[in-house]
Amino acid sequence: MPGGDCAIVLRLRTDLTLPTNAPSAKPPAAVASSTSTNAPAPRSLHETLREGVLRQYPEGRILEEYEVTAGGMPGAAFDLVWLTGSGLRLHTRACYVPTPAGLFEFLLMVNPAQLKEYHGAFNSVLITFRLVPAEIGRAHV
């Protein structure tokens, strides 16, 4: 096991809701524009979630945005660095995956120098995540 500390968090976010016409997980440039000239272009999942990520980490700076998959479902990921209230610098990899059960948030929080050490463990959480059928009504990790 690598040395140091990290936190891996999985939450079902009931405070963050996506519109009923949930956007694509593709980055903004890959989202097709609407055929109607009066309708606004659809927002990507990244555009929809970016504001909430920056609100959650007001001192944060997004380094990269990319697509992610968990449980076979596409989502949006953000890598950012931020300072805690005590001045500790953290790297957070925040992944959001819309599912029929709601919006799942996967977080990896680690000292920036240790990101590579915990990257594999975090990816294991993403690739082993599964939802059971709705009639059972639970999620399994």
PyMOL commands that set and color helices and strands:
alter all, ss='L'
color gray80, all
select helices_A, chain A and resi 28-30+45-56+112-128
alter helices_A, ss='H'
color red, helices_A
select strands_A, chain A and resi 6-13+61-70+73-83+89-99+102-110+130-131+139-140
alter strands_A, ss='S'
color yellow, strands_A
deselect
rebuild
show_as cartoon
